[in-house]
Amino acid sequence: MPLRQSLGSPTSAGHRASVASELSPRTDRGHPGPVENSISEPDEEDQHSDNDSEDDDEEPALRYKRLGGSVDALFEKDTASALAAAERFLVLGTHWGNIVVIDFEGNEVQRWRAHSATVNSVSVDAAGEYVASAGDDGRVVVRALYTDDVTIVDYSRPVKAVALDPQYSRRA
């Protein structure tokens, strides 16, 4: 017998509701399956997870302070588009294609123009000796912070992300 005939006429609203409940029964938690009308006590696992969630509600203690130095001057004419944090400094990429290295006090340490368009991503190796950047101009630029070593690769289309090998300085 075809399914339509076994379900009867689909014209009555009451029948459609019963057909829907026959086709997709729901549990009390909204999952497919039969509905159980029994109330059960929470097991030990549920009680343990409730205690854990109370401990997780405490806010972690964080210490922070605003960057000072030349940060305000940096953002008067340009805006940051990418950020990477290293152990001793921060690296910002900007919408005008600049790479700016600042210390944790906010003082500009180095600046160079790496791209002709927005910097999408910046990365620093683990030793803090090399900075890589990727931009909408299609270039990936890897520059040494303490020597004149610069590597540029042009992909001729926007590059959205870059990541340096943490051991890059040892292999360069």
DSSP file (Angstrom, degrees, kcal/mol; ACC not computed):
  #  RESIDUE AA STRUCTURE BP1 BP2  ACC     N-H-->O    O-->H-N    N-H-->O    O-->H-N    TCO  KAPPA ALPHA  PHI   PSI    X-CA   Y-CA   Z-CA
    1    1 A M              0   0    0      0, 0.0     5,-0.0     0, 0.0     0, 0.0   0.000 360.0 360.0 360.0 132.0    0.0    0.0    0.0
    2    2 A P     >  -     0   0    0      0, 0.0     4,-1.8     0, 0.0     3,-0.2  -0.242 360.0-115.3 -63.7 154.5    1.5    3.4   -0.9
    3    3 A L  H  > S+     0   0    0      1,-0.2     4,-1.7     2,-0.2     5,-0.2   0.877 112.8  56.4 -59.6 -41.9    2.5    5.7    2.0
    4    4 A R  H  > S+     0   0    0      1,-0.2     4,-0.8     2,-0.2    -1,-0.2   0.892 108.6  47.1 -60.3 -40.9   -0.1    8.4    1.1
    5    5 A Q  H >4 S+     0   0    0     -3,-0.2     3,-0.5     1,-0.2    -1,-0.2   0.880 109.2  53.4 -70.2 -36.5   -2.9    5.9    1.3
    6    6 A S  H 3< S+     0   0    0     -4,-1.8    -1,-0.2     1,-0.2    -2,-0.2   0.812 109.0  49.9 -69.1 -28.3   -1.7    4.5    4.6
    7    7 A L  H 3< S-     0   0    0     -4,-1.7    -1,-0.2     1,-0.2    -2,-0.2   0.628 106.2-138.8 -84.9 -12.9   -1.7    7.9    6.2
    8    8 A G    <<  -     0   0    0     -4,-0.8    -1,-0.2    -3,-0.5    -2,-0.1  -0.396  49.6 -14.9  87.9-167.8   -5.2    8.8    5.0
    9    9 A S    >   -     0   0    0      1,-0.1     3,-0.6    -2,-0.1     6,-0.1  -0.546  52.1-150.5 -75.5 129.5   -6.5   12.0    3.6
   10   10 A P  T 3  S+     0   0    0      0, 0.0    -1,-0.1     0, 0.0     6,-0.1   0.286  77.3  88.5 -83.1  13.8   -4.1   15.0    4.2
   11   11 A T  T 3   +     0   0    0      4,-0.0     2,-0.4     5,-0.0     3,-0.0   0.794  65.2  81.1 -86.6 -26.6   -7.0   17.5    4.3
   12   12 A S    <>  -     0   0    0     -3,-0.6     4,-1.9     1,-0.1     0, 0.0  -0.646  69.4-144.9 -85.8 135.5   -7.9   17.5    7.9
   13   13 A A  H  > S+     0   0    0     -2,-0.4     4,-1.8     1,-0.2     5,-0.1   0.877  99.6  53.2 -65.0 -39.3   -5.8   19.6   10.2
   14   14 A G  H  > S+     0   0    0      1,-0.2     4,-1.7     2,-0.2    -1,-0.2   0.884 108.4  50.2 -63.5 -38.5   -6.1   17.2   13.1
   15   15 A H  H  > S+     0   0    0      1,-0.2     4,-2.5     2,-0.2    -1,-0.2   0.896 106.4  55.1 -67.2 -39.8   -4.9   14.3   11.0
   16   16 A R  H  X S+     0   0    0     -4,-1.9     4,-2.4     1,-0.2    -1,-0.2   0.890 107.3  50.9 -61.5 -38.8   -1.9   16.3    9.8
   17   17 A A  H  X S+     0   0    0     -4,-1.8     4,-2.0     2,-0.2    -1,-0.2   0.911 111.7  46.4 -65.5 -41.2   -0.8   16.9   13.4
   18   18 A S  H  X S+     0   0    0     -4,-1.7     4,-1.9     2,-0.2    -2,-0.2   0.869 111.8  51.5 -70.6 -34.1   -1.1   13.2   14.2
   19   19 A V  H  X S+     0   0    0     -4,-2.5     4,-2.3     2,-0.2    -2,-0.2   0.920 109.0  51.4 -65.1 -42.4    0.8   12.3   11.0
   20   20 A A  H  X S+     0   0    0     -4,-2.4     4,-2.1     1,-0.2    -2,-0.2   0.901 110.4  48.0 -62.4 -40.0    3.6   14.7   11.9
   21   21 A S  H  < S+     0   0    0     -4,-2.0    -1,-0.2     1,-0.2    -2,-0.2   0.835 111.9  50.3 -71.6 -29.6    3.9   13.2   15.4
   22   22 A E  H  < S+     0   0    0     -4,-1.9    -2,-0.2     1,-0.2    -1,-0.2   0.865 113.1  46.4 -71.5 -34.7    4.0    9.7   13.9
   23   23 A L  H  < S+     0   0    0     -4,-2.3    -2,-0.2     1,-0.2    -1,-0.2   0.853 128.8  19.3 -78.2 -34.5    6.7   10.6   11.4
   24   24 A S  S  < S-     0   0    0     -4,-2.1    -1,-0.2    -5,-0.2    -2,-0.1  -0.596  74.6-169.9-138.5  76.8    9.0   12.5   13.8
   25   25 A P        -     0   0    0      0, 0.0     8,-1.5     0, 0.0     2,-0.3  -0.366  14.2-147.9 -64.9 147.5    8.4   11.6   17.5
   26   26 A R  B     -A   32   0A   0      6,-0.2     2,-0.1    -5,-0.0    -2,-0.0  -0.878   3.1-138.2-119.3 148.4   10.2   13.9   20.0
   27   27 A T    >   -     0   0    0      4,-2.3     3,-1.4    -2,-0.3     8,-0.2  -0.392  40.9 -95.2 -89.8 177.9   11.7   13.3   23.4
   28   28 A D  T 3  S+     0   0    0      1,-0.3     7,-0.1     6,-0.2    -1,-0.1   0.667 127.2  52.8 -69.2 -14.4   11.4   15.7   26.2
   29   29 A R  T 3  S-     0   0    0      2,-0.2    -1,-0.3     3,-0.0     6,-0.0   0.343 121.4-104.1-101.3   5.6   14.8   17.1   25.2
   30   30 A G  S <  S+     0   0    0     -3,-1.4    -2,-0.1     1,-0.3     3,-0.0   0.520  80.2 127.6  88.1   4.8   13.9   17.7   21.6
   31   31 A H  S    S-     0   0    0      1,-0.1    -4,-2.3     3,-0.1    -1,-0.3  -0.695  70.0 -95.6 -93.1 148.3   15.8   14.7   20.2
   32   32 A P  B    S+A   26   0A   0      0, 0.0    -6,-0.2     0, 0.0    -1,-0.1  -0.324  82.8  76.5 -58.6 142.0   14.0   12.2   17.9
   33   33 A G  S    S-     0   0    0     -8,-1.5    -3,-0.1    -6,-0.1     2,-0.1  -0.751  86.7 -42.3 140.2 174.2   12.8    9.2   19.8
   34   34 A P        -     0   0    0      0, 0.0     2,-0.4     0, 0.0    -6,-0.2  -0.371  57.4-115.4 -72.4 149.8    9.9    8.2   22.1
   35   35 A V        -     0   0    0     -8,-0.2     2,-0.5    -7,-0.1    -8,-0.1  -0.711  25.5-152.7 -85.7 130.1    8.8   10.6   24.8
   36   36 A E        -     0   0    0     -2,-0.4    -8,-0.1     2,-0.1     0, 0.0  -0.880   8.1-161.8-104.3 135.5    9.3    9.3   28.3
   37   37 A N        +     0   0    0     -2,-0.5     2,-0.3     2,-0.1    -1,-0.1   0.160  56.2 106.3-101.1  17.9    7.0   10.5   31.0
   38   38 A S        -     0   0    0      2,-0.0     2,-0.5     0, 0.0    -2,-0.1  -0.731  61.3-139.9 -99.3 149.3    9.1    9.5   34.0
   39   39 A I        -     0   0    0     -2,-0.3     2,-0.3     0, 0.0    -2,-0.1  -0.923  22.0-164.8-106.6 127.7   11.1   12.0   36.1
   40   40 A S        -     0   0    0     -2,-0.5     3,-0.1     3,-0.0    -2,-0.0  -0.829  22.0-113.0-114.8 152.7   14.6   10.7   37.1
   41   41 A E        -     0   0    0     -2,-0.3     2,-0.1     1,-0.1    -1,-0.0  -0.546  44.4 -98.0 -76.1 144.9   16.9   12.0   39.8
   42   42 A P        -     0   0    0      0, 0.0    -1,-0.1     0, 0.0     2,-0.0  -0.411  41.9-127.3 -63.2 138.3   20.2   13.6   38.4
   43   43 A D     >  -     0   0    0     -2,-0.1     4,-1.9     1,-0.1     3,-0.2  -0.249  28.1 -95.0 -80.5 175.7   23.0   11.1   38.5
   44   44 A E  H  > S+     0   0    0      1,-0.2     4,-2.4     2,-0.2     5,-0.2   0.842 123.5  57.3 -61.2 -35.1   26.4   11.8   40.2
   45   45 A E  H  > S+     0   0    0      2,-0.2     4,-2.2     1,-0.2    -1,-0.2   0.919 106.9  47.9 -63.6 -43.6   27.9   12.9   36.9
   46   46 A D  H  > S+     0   0    0     -3,-0.2     4,-1.5     1,-0.2    -1,-0.2   0.903 112.8  48.9 -62.9 -41.5   25.3   15.6   36.4
   47   47 A Q  H  X S+     0   0    0     -4,-1.9     4,-1.5     1,-0.2    -2,-0.2   0.880 110.2  51.8 -66.6 -37.2   25.8   16.8   40.0
   48   48 A H  H  X S+     0   0    0     -4,-2.4     4,-1.8     1,-0.2    -1,-0.2   0.902 107.5  51.5 -65.2 -41.4   29.5   16.9   39.5
   49   49 A S  H  X S+     0   0    0     -4,-2.2     4,-1.9     1,-0.2    -1,-0.2   0.819 105.0  57.3 -68.1 -29.0   29.3   19.0   36.4
   50   50 A D  H  X S+     0   0    0     -4,-1.5     4,-1.2     2,-0.2    -1,-0.2   0.895 106.4  49.1 -65.8 -38.9   27.1   21.5   38.2
   51   51 A N  H  X S+     0   0    0     -4,-1.5     4,-1.4     1,-0.2    -2,-0.2   0.883 109.2  52.7 -66.8 -38.1   29.8   22.0   40.8
   52   52 A D  H  X S+     0   0    0     -4,-1.8     4,-1.8     1,-0.2    -1,-0.2   0.894 104.9  54.6 -63.1 -40.6   32.4   22.5   38.0
   53   53 A S  H  X S+     0   0    0     -4,-1.9     4,-0.6     1,-0.2    -1,-0.2   0.825 103.9  55.7 -67.2 -29.4   30.3   25.2   36.4
   54   54 A E  H >< S+     0   0    0     -4,-1.2     3,-0.6     1,-0.2     4,-0.2   0.893 108.5  47.9 -66.7 -38.5   30.2   27.1   39.7
   55   55 A D  H >< S+     0   0    0     -4,-1.4     3,-1.0     1,-0.2    -2,-0.2   0.845 107.7  56.1 -68.8 -33.8   34.0   27.2   39.8
   56   56 A D  H 3< S+     0   0    0     -4,-1.8    -1,-0.2     1,-0.2    -2,-0.2   0.634  90.5  74.7 -74.5 -13.4   34.2   28.3   36.2
   57   57 A D  T << S+     0   0    0     -4,-0.6    -1,-0.2    -3,-0.6     2,-0.2   0.640  71.9 101.6 -76.4 -13.3   32.1   31.4   36.8
   58   58 A E  S <  S-     0   0    0     -3,-1.0    -3,-0.0    -4,-0.2    -4,-0.0  -0.521  77.3-121.2 -73.6 136.4   34.9   33.2   38.6
   59   59 A E        -     0   0    0     -2,-0.2     2,-0.1     1,-0.1    -1,-0.1  -0.534  26.6-115.6 -75.5 140.3   36.6   35.8   36.5
   60   60 A P        -     0   0    0      0, 0.0     2,-0.6     0, 0.0    -1,-0.1  -0.465  29.5-111.8 -72.5 149.4   40.3   35.4   36.0
   61   61 A A        -     0   0    0     -2,-0.1     2,-0.4     2,-0.0     0, 0.0  -0.732  42.7-179.9 -83.6 119.4   42.6   38.0   37.5
   62   62 A L        -     0   0    0     -2,-0.6     2,-0.5     2,-0.0    -3,-0.0  -0.953  18.1-155.0-122.1 139.8   44.2   40.0   34.7
   63   63 A R        +     0   0    0     -2,-0.4     2,-0.3     2,-0.0    -2,-0.0  -0.955  28.9 152.4-111.3 133.3   46.6   42.9   34.9
   64   64 A Y        -     0   0    0     -2,-0.5     2,-0.3     2,-0.0    -2,-0.0  -0.968  22.9-165.5-150.7 163.8   46.8   45.3   32.0
   65   65 A K        -     0   0    0     -2,-0.3     2,-0.1     3,-0.0     3,-0.1  -0.983  33.4 -96.7-150.3 154.5   47.5   48.8   31.1
   66   66 A R        -     0   0    0     -2,-0.3     2,-0.3     1,-0.1    -2,-0.0  -0.355  41.2-107.8 -69.3 147.2   46.9   51.0   28.1
   67   67 A L        +     0   0    0      1,-0.1    39,-0.2    -2,-0.1    38,-0.1  -0.584  43.8 175.2 -72.4 136.7   49.7   51.4   25.5
   68   68 A G    >   +     0   0    0     37,-1.6     3,-1.5    -2,-0.3     4,-0.1   0.106  38.0  71.8-110.9-133.1   51.2   54.9   25.6
   69   69 A G  T 3  S-     0   0    0      1,-0.2     3,-0.4     2,-0.1    38,-0.2  -0.250 113.8 -19.2  59.6-134.2   54.1   56.2   23.7
   70   70 A S  T 3> S+     0   0    0     36,-1.3     4,-2.0     1,-0.2    -1,-0.2   0.218 102.2 105.7 -95.1  13.6   53.6   56.9   20.0
   71   71 A V  H <> S+     0   0    0     -3,-1.5     4,-1.7    35,-0.3    -1,-0.2   0.906  79.5  51.9 -62.9 -41.7   50.5   54.8   19.5
   72   72 A D  H  4 S+     0   0    0     -3,-0.4     4,-0.3     1,-0.2    -1,-0.2   0.918 110.5  48.4 -60.6 -43.0   48.1   57.8   19.3
   73   73 A A  H >> S+     0   0    0     -4,-0.2     3,-1.0     1,-0.2     4,-0.5   0.859 107.1  57.3 -64.9 -35.6   50.3   59.4   16.7
   74   74 A L  H 3X S+     0   0    0     -4,-2.0     4,-0.7     1,-0.2     3,-0.5   0.888 109.3  44.5 -61.4 -40.1   50.4   56.1   14.7
   75   75 A F  H 3< S+     0   0    0     -4,-1.7    -1,-0.2     1,-0.2    -2,-0.2   0.335  88.1  88.0 -93.4   8.0   46.6   56.0   14.5
   76   76 A E  H <4 S+     0   0    0     -3,-1.0    -1,-0.2    -4,-0.3    -2,-0.1   0.894 112.2  10.4 -67.7 -38.7   46.0   59.6   13.5
   77   77 A K  H  < S+     0   0    0     -4,-0.5     2,-0.3    -3,-0.5    -2,-0.2   0.472 131.0  40.7-119.1  -6.0   46.4   58.9    9.8
   78   78 A D     <  -     0   0    0     -4,-0.7     2,-0.3    17,-0.0    -1,-0.1  -0.933  64.6-141.5-141.5 160.2   46.4   55.1    9.6
   79   79 A T        -     0   0    0     -2,-0.3    16,-2.1    -3,-0.1    17,-0.3  -0.944  25.5-108.6-127.2 150.3   44.5   52.2   11.2
   80   80 A A  E     +B   94   0B   0     -2,-0.3    14,-0.3    14,-0.2     3,-0.1  -0.530  32.2 171.3 -76.4 139.1   45.7   48.8   12.3
   81   81 A S  E     +     0   0B   0     12,-3.4     2,-0.3     1,-0.3    13,-0.2   0.502  67.2  23.2-121.0 -14.0   44.6   45.8   10.2
   82   82 A A  E     -B   93   0B   0     11,-1.7    11,-2.4    39,-0.1    -1,-0.3  -0.991  60.5-167.9-152.9 151.5   46.7   43.0   11.7
   83   83 A L  E     +B   92   0B   0     -2,-0.3     2,-0.4     9,-0.2    39,-0.2  -0.999   5.7 179.8-144.9 138.9   48.5   42.3   15.0
   84   84 A A  E     -B   91   0B   0      7,-2.2     7,-2.9    -2,-0.3     2,-0.5  -0.997  16.5-147.3-136.1 140.0   51.0   39.8   16.2
   85   85 A A  E     -B   90   0B   0     -2,-0.4     5,-0.2     5,-0.2     2,-0.2  -0.910  15.6-176.6-109.2 131.8   52.5   39.6   19.7
   86   86 A A        -     0   0    0      3,-3.0    40,-0.1    -2,-0.5    41,-0.1  -0.606  44.6 -94.6-112.7 178.7   56.0   38.4   20.4
   87   87 A E  S    S+     0   0    0     -2,-0.2     3,-0.1    39,-0.2    39,-0.0   0.841 121.7  21.0 -64.7 -33.6   57.8   37.9   23.7
   88   88 A R  S    S+     0   0    0      1,-0.1    16,-0.4    15,-0.0     2,-0.3   0.493 127.8  11.0-115.5  -6.0   59.4   41.4   23.7
   89   89 A F        -     0   0    0     14,-0.2    -3,-3.0    15,-0.1     2,-0.3  -0.964  62.8-113.4-161.3 172.0   57.2   43.5   21.3
   90   90 A L  E     -BC  85 102B   0     12,-3.0    12,-2.5    -2,-0.3     2,-0.5  -0.906  20.6-151.1-114.7 146.9   54.1   43.9   19.2
   91   91 A V  E     -BC  84 101B   0     -7,-2.9    -7,-2.2    -2,-0.3     2,-0.4  -0.984  12.5-167.8-120.2 125.8   53.9   44.0   15.4
   92   92 A L  E     -BC  83 100B   0      8,-3.1     8,-2.8    -2,-0.5     2,-0.4  -0.923   8.4-159.0-112.7 136.6   51.1   45.9   13.7
   93   93 A G  E     -BC  82  99B   0    -11,-2.4   -12,-3.4    -2,-0.4   -11,-1.7  -0.899  19.9-152.9-105.2 144.9   50.2   45.8   10.0
   94   94 A T  E >   -B   80   0B   0      4,-2.0    25,-2.0    -2,-0.4     3,-1.4  -0.703  28.2-111.8-118.9 168.4   48.2   48.8    8.7
   95   95 A H  T 3  S+     0   0    0    -16,-2.1   -15,-0.1     1,-0.3    -1,-0.1   0.712 116.6  58.3 -68.9 -20.5   45.7   49.6    6.0
   96   96 A W  T 3  S-     0   0    0    -17,-0.3    -1,-0.3    22,-0.1    22,-0.1   0.351 123.1-102.5 -91.0   6.1   48.3   51.7    4.3
   97   97 A G  S <  S+     0   0    0     -3,-1.4    18,-2.0     1,-0.3    17,-1.8   0.553  74.8 138.7  90.2   8.5   50.7   48.8    4.0
   98   98 A N  E     - D   0 113B   0     15,-0.2    -4,-2.0    16,-0.2     2,-0.5  -0.558  42.9-148.6 -87.0 151.7   53.1   49.7    6.8
   99   99 A I  E     -CD  93 112B   0     13,-2.8    13,-2.0    -6,-0.2     2,-0.5  -0.988  18.2-171.4-114.7 126.9   54.6   47.3    9.4
  100  100 A V  E     -CD  92 111B   0     -8,-2.8    -8,-3.1    -2,-0.5     2,-0.5  -0.980  10.7-159.2-124.9 127.0   55.2   48.9   12.8
  101  101 A V  E     +CD  91 110B   0      9,-2.7     8,-3.5    -2,-0.5     9,-1.5  -0.917  18.8 178.0-103.3 125.0   57.1   47.3   15.6
  102  102 A I  E     -CD  90 108B   0    -12,-2.5   -12,-3.0    -2,-0.5     6,-0.2  -0.942  24.5-125.9-126.7 150.1   56.3   48.7   19.1
  103  103 A D    >   -     0   0    0      4,-2.3     3,-1.6    -2,-0.3   -14,-0.2  -0.272  42.1 -92.9 -81.7 178.6   57.5   47.8   22.5
  104  104 A F  T 3  S+     0   0    0    -16,-0.4   -36,-0.1     1,-0.3   -15,-0.1   0.560 125.5  60.4 -74.6  -6.4   55.0   47.0   25.3
  105  105 A E  T 3  S-     0   0    0      2,-0.1   -37,-1.6   -38,-0.1    -1,-0.3   0.569 120.6-107.2 -89.6 -11.7   55.1   50.7   26.5
  106  106 A G  S <  S+     0   0    0     -3,-1.6   -36,-1.3     1,-0.3     2,-0.4   0.519  71.0 143.1  98.8   7.1   53.8   51.7   23.1
  107  107 A N        -     0   0    0    -38,-0.2    -4,-2.3   -37,-0.1     2,-0.3  -0.658  55.4-116.1 -84.2 133.4   57.0   53.3   21.7
  108  108 A E  E     +D  102   0B   0     -2,-0.4    -6,-0.3    -6,-0.2     3,-0.1  -0.530  35.4 173.8 -70.3 126.7   57.7   52.8   18.0
  109  109 A V  E     -     0   0B   0     -8,-3.5     2,-0.3     1,-0.4    -7,-0.2   0.826  65.1  -3.5 -99.7 -46.6   60.8   50.6   17.6
  110  110 A Q  E     -D  101   0B   0     -9,-1.5    -9,-2.7     2,-0.0    -1,-0.4  -0.976  57.1-175.1-145.2 156.9   60.8   50.1   13.8
  111  111 A R  E     +D  100   0B   0     -2,-0.3     2,-0.3   -11,-0.2   -11,-0.2  -0.967  10.2 162.9-151.8 138.9   58.6   51.0   10.8
  112  112 A W  E     -D   99   0B   0    -13,-2.0   -13,-2.8    -2,-0.3     2,-0.8  -0.988  39.5-115.4-152.0 156.6   58.8   50.1    7.2
  113  113 A R  E     +D   98   0B   0     -2,-0.3   -15,-0.2   -15,-0.2   -16,-0.1  -0.841  40.2 160.8 -94.6 110.9   56.5   50.1    4.1
  114  114 A A        +     0   0    0    -17,-1.8     2,-0.3    -2,-0.8   -16,-0.2   0.688  59.1  33.2-101.9 -24.3   56.1   46.4    3.1
  115  115 A H        -     0   0    0    -18,-2.0    -1,-0.1     2,-0.1     4,-0.1  -0.910  57.9-141.7-136.6 157.7   53.0   46.6    1.0
  116  116 A S  S    S+     0   0    0     -2,-0.3     2,-0.2     2,-0.1   -19,-0.1   0.379  92.5  29.2 -96.5   1.8   51.2   48.9   -1.4
  117  117 A A  S    S-     0   0    0      1,-0.1   -23,-0.1   -20,-0.1    -2,-0.1  -0.761 110.5 -36.1-143.8-171.9   47.8   47.9    0.0
  118  118 A T        -     0   0    0     -2,-0.2    18,-2.6   -22,-0.1     2,-0.6  -0.201  52.3-128.1 -56.9 136.8   46.2   46.6    3.3
  119  119 A V  E     -E  135   0C   0    -25,-2.0    16,-0.3    16,-0.2   -26,-0.1  -0.800  25.9-177.0 -84.5 120.8   48.3   44.2    5.4
  120  120 A N  E     +     0   0C   0     14,-2.5     2,-0.3    -2,-0.6    15,-0.2   0.760  61.5   8.9 -91.4 -28.3   46.1   41.2    6.1
  121  121 A S  E     -E  134   0C   0     13,-1.5    13,-2.3    38,-0.1     2,-0.3  -0.996  54.8-167.1-155.7 144.9   48.3   39.2    8.4
  122  122 A V  E     -E  133   0C   0     -2,-0.3     2,-0.3    11,-0.2    11,-0.2  -0.972   9.0-175.3-132.7 151.7   51.6   39.4   10.3
  123  123 A S  E     -E  132   0C   0      9,-2.3     9,-2.8    -2,-0.3     2,-0.4  -0.992   9.8-156.9-146.4 148.5   53.7   36.7   12.0
  124  124 A V  E     -E  131   0C   0     -2,-0.3     7,-0.2     7,-0.2    40,-0.1  -0.980  23.0-121.2-127.2 138.8   56.8   36.6   14.1
  125  125 A D    >   -     0   0    0      5,-1.7     3,-1.4    -2,-0.4    42,-0.1  -0.287  35.1-101.8 -73.3 168.0   59.1   33.6   14.6
  126  126 A A  T 3  S+     0   0    0     40,-1.3   -39,-0.2     1,-0.3    41,-0.1   0.802 121.5  52.9 -63.3 -31.2   59.7   32.2   18.1
  127  127 A A  T 3  S-     0   0    0     39,-0.6    -1,-0.3   -41,-0.1    40,-0.1   0.606 107.0-125.7 -80.4 -11.0   63.1   33.9   18.4
  128  128 A G  S <  S+     0   0    0     -3,-1.4    -2,-0.1     2,-0.2     3,-0.1   0.789  80.2 112.1  71.9  27.9   61.6   37.3   17.6
  129  129 A E        +     0   0    0      1,-0.2    16,-3.0    16,-0.1    17,-0.5   0.678  67.9  45.7-104.6 -22.5   64.1   37.9   14.8
  130  130 A Y  E     - F   0 144C   0     14,-0.2    -5,-1.7    15,-0.1     2,-0.4  -0.955  58.7-163.5-127.3 143.7   61.9   37.7   11.7
  131  131 A V  E     -EF 124 143C   0     12,-2.6    12,-3.0    -2,-0.4     2,-0.4  -0.990   7.6-165.1-123.5 131.7   58.6   39.3   10.8
  132  132 A A  E     -EF 123 142C   0     -9,-2.8    -9,-2.3    -2,-0.4     2,-0.3  -0.897   6.8-174.2-113.9 147.2   56.4   38.1    7.9
  133  133 A S  E     -EF 122 141C   0      8,-2.2     8,-2.4    -2,-0.4     2,-0.4  -0.992  11.2-159.5-141.1 149.4   53.5   40.0    6.4
  134  134 A A  E     -EF 121 140C   0    -13,-2.3   -14,-2.5    -2,-0.3   -13,-1.5  -0.979  19.6-176.8-127.0 140.6   50.8   39.2    3.8
  135  135 A G  E >   -E  119   0C   0      4,-1.6    24,-2.2    -2,-0.4     3,-1.7  -0.853  43.8-105.7-137.7 170.1   48.9   41.9    2.0
  136  136 A D  T 3  S+     0   0    0    -18,-2.6   -17,-0.1    -2,-0.3    24,-0.1   0.637 110.8  73.3 -66.7 -15.0   46.1   42.6   -0.5
  137  137 A D  T 3  S-     0   0    0    -19,-0.3    -1,-0.3     2,-0.1    19,-0.2   0.487 115.4-110.9 -78.1  -1.8   48.9   43.6   -3.0
  138  138 A G  S <  S+     0   0    0     -3,-1.7    17,-3.8     1,-0.3    18,-0.3   0.520  76.5 125.7  88.6   6.2   49.7   39.8   -3.4
  139  139 A R  E     - G   0 154C   0     15,-0.2    -4,-1.6    16,-0.1     2,-0.5  -0.758  46.0-159.3-103.8 146.3   53.0   40.0   -1.7
  140  140 A V  E     -FG 134 153C   0     13,-2.6    13,-2.5    -2,-0.3     2,-0.5  -0.995  17.7-167.7-115.6 124.9   54.4   38.1    1.2
  141  141 A V  E     -FG 133 152C   0     -8,-2.4    -8,-2.2    -2,-0.5     2,-0.5  -0.960  10.2-170.9-119.4 126.9   57.4   39.9    2.8
  142  142 A V  E     +FG 132 151C   0      9,-3.0     9,-2.9    -2,-0.5     2,-0.4  -0.977  15.6 179.8-115.6 121.4   59.7   38.3    5.4
  143  143 A R  E     -FG 131 150C   0    -12,-3.0   -12,-2.6    -2,-0.5     2,-0.3  -0.968  25.8-130.6-128.5 137.7   62.1   40.8    7.0
  144  144 A A  E     -F  130   0C   0      5,-2.8   -14,-0.2    -2,-0.4   -15,-0.1  -0.635  11.6-149.8 -80.0 140.9   64.8   40.3    9.6
  145  145 A L  S    S+     0   0    0    -16,-3.0    -1,-0.1    -2,-0.3   -15,-0.1   0.744  93.1  33.9 -83.1 -23.9   64.6   42.8   12.5
  146  146 A Y  S    S+     0   0    0    -17,-0.5     2,-0.2     3,-0.0    -1,-0.1   0.423 120.3  37.8-116.4   0.4   68.3   43.0   13.2
  147  147 A T  S    S-     0   0    0    -18,-0.2    -3,-0.1     2,-0.2     0, 0.0  -0.770  87.6-102.0-135.0-176.9   69.9   42.6    9.8
  148  148 A D  S    S+     0   0    0     -2,-0.2     2,-0.4    -5,-0.1    -3,-0.0   0.236  70.8 134.8 -93.0  13.6   69.2   43.7    6.2
  149  149 A D        +     0   0    0     -6,-0.0    -5,-2.8     2,-0.0     2,-0.4  -0.498  25.3 167.3 -70.0 120.5   67.7   40.3    5.2
  150  150 A V  E     -G  143   0C   0     -2,-0.4     2,-0.4    -7,-0.2    -7,-0.2  -0.999  16.1-170.5-136.8 132.2   64.4   40.7    3.2
  151  151 A T  E     -G  142   0C   0     -9,-2.9    -9,-3.0    -2,-0.4     2,-0.4  -0.991   6.8-172.8-122.7 129.1   62.6   38.1    1.2
  152  152 A I  E     -G  141   0C   0     -2,-0.4     2,-0.4   -11,-0.2   -11,-0.2  -0.984   5.6-175.3-125.5 129.9   59.7   39.1   -1.0
  153  153 A V  E     -G  140   0C   0    -13,-2.5   -13,-2.6    -2,-0.4     2,-0.6  -0.993  12.5-153.0-123.3 127.8   57.4   36.7   -2.9
  154  154 A D  E     +G  139   0C   0     -2,-0.4   -15,-0.2   -15,-0.2   -16,-0.1  -0.894  16.7 176.8-105.5 119.9   54.7   38.0   -5.2
  155  155 A Y        -     0   0    0    -17,-3.8   -16,-0.1    -2,-0.6    -1,-0.1   0.420  38.8-131.1 -99.1  -1.5   51.6   35.9   -5.7
  156  156 A S  S    S+     0   0    0    -18,-0.3   -18,-0.1   -19,-0.2   -17,-0.1   0.653  82.3  65.3  60.2  18.7   49.8   38.4   -8.0
  157  157 A R  S    S-     0   0    0    -19,-0.2    -2,-0.2     0, 0.0   -20,-0.1  -0.960 102.1 -69.2-158.9 157.1   46.6   38.1   -6.0
  158  158 A P        -     0   0    0      0, 0.0     2,-0.5     0, 0.0   -22,-0.2  -0.170  40.9-151.3 -54.9 137.4   45.6   39.0   -2.4
  159  159 A V        -     0   0    0    -24,-2.2   -39,-0.3   -20,-0.2   -21,-0.1  -0.958  10.5-173.0-110.7 124.4   47.2   36.9    0.3
  160  160 A K        +     0   0    0     -2,-0.5     2,-0.3     1,-0.2    -1,-0.1   0.684  61.5  22.5 -95.3 -20.1   45.0   36.7    3.4
  161  161 A A        -     0   0    0    -26,-0.1     2,-0.3   -40,-0.1    -1,-0.2  -0.997  52.0-178.1-149.9 151.3   47.3   34.9    5.9
  162  162 A V        -     0   0    0     -2,-0.3     2,-0.4   -40,-0.1   -28,-0.1  -0.991   2.1-175.0-146.3 146.1   50.9   34.1    6.7
  163  163 A A        -     0   0    0     -2,-0.3     2,-0.3   -40,-0.1   -40,-0.1  -0.958  16.0-143.6-144.8 124.4   52.6   32.1    9.4
  164  164 A L        -     0   0    0     -2,-0.4   -40,-0.1   -32,-0.1   -38,-0.0  -0.617  30.5-105.3 -83.6 144.6   56.3   31.8   10.0
  165  165 A D    >   -     0   0    0     -2,-0.3     3,-2.4     1,-0.2     4,-0.2  -0.518  30.0-127.3 -60.4 131.2   57.9   28.5   11.1
  166  166 A P  T 3  S+     0   0    0      0, 0.0   -40,-1.3     0, 0.0   -39,-0.6   0.802 111.3  47.6 -55.5 -27.8   58.7   29.1   14.8
  167  167 A Q  T >> S+     0   0    0      1,-0.2     3,-1.1   -42,-0.1     4,-1.0   0.122  76.3 119.2 -97.4  19.6   62.3   28.0   14.0
  168  168 A Y  H X>  +     0   0    0     -3,-2.4     4,-1.6     1,-0.3     3,-0.8   0.862  69.0  56.9 -55.6 -41.6   62.6   30.2   10.9
  169  169 A S  H 34 S+     0   0    0     -3,-0.3    -1,-0.3     1,-0.3    -2,-0.1   0.796 104.7  52.7 -64.7 -27.6   65.6   32.2   12.3
  170  170 A R  H <4 S+     0   0    0     -3,-1.1    -1,-0.3     1,-0.2    -2,-0.2   0.752 114.4  41.8 -77.8 -23.4   67.6   29.0   12.8
  171  171 A R  H <<        0   0    0     -4,-1.0    -2,-0.2    -3,-0.8    -1,-0.2   0.633 360.0 360.0 -97.2 -16.2   67.1   27.9    9.2
  172  172 A A     <        0   0    0     -4,-1.6    -1,-0.2    -5,-0.2    -2,-0.1   0.488 360.0 360.0 -73.9 360.0   67.5   31.3    7.5
